[in-house]
Amino acid sequence: MNHVVVIGGTGAMGSRVVRHLLATGDATITVPTRRPDSAHAAELAAAAPGRVRLVRFDPAAPGEVFERGDRVFANTDFFATGSAVGEYRQGLHLLAAARRAGVERFIWSSLDSAVSLMGRPVPHFDSKAAVAARIQLMRSQEMLDQESDGWYTEHVSVLTTAPYFENLRDRLTPRPDGSGGLV
């Protein structure tokens, strides 16, 4: 039986990852969260008592959360740090902790770099993309060092997604401006 750690497991993407894992296998799941007593966390734990474990978690100090995990899915919350550098550091801390714990598969959920694509920064995109770039850099170093089982090369995947379409519906829906146009 696999044990999966889902960073961001109470959020929009992570909760869907948890539900998919519950529906398609027998994995036990640890969901590190800043607020294990929140409504989202309680709802998630109630979906599969005994298979979903909530633990209080400080992403800046991952500690032992990965010790029992075979696999990790990490989707960090930029807005919890409020800083592009903060989220970048959080991603690096998570990767380092997972590597030390011997995690077999680490999936980093990323976004495209807005500054690279558009020439203008979008901090919550660019911080995730910077972690993905660091992963690529480490893979290059492993190749140069001729590592036959480089951790970043063999055990880390990057999943680059699109922005949440729910944001278009819920937050960015054009509204009439009163003069026949939309804002």
Salt bridges, closest charged atoms under 4 A:
GLU43 OE2 - ARG19 NH2 3.22
ASP77 OD2 - ARG34 NH2 3.48
GLU87 OE2 - LYS128 NZ 2.35
GLU104 OE2 - HIS155 ND1 3.54
ASP149 OD1 - HIS155 NE2 3.12
ASP170 OD1 - ARG169 NE 2.68
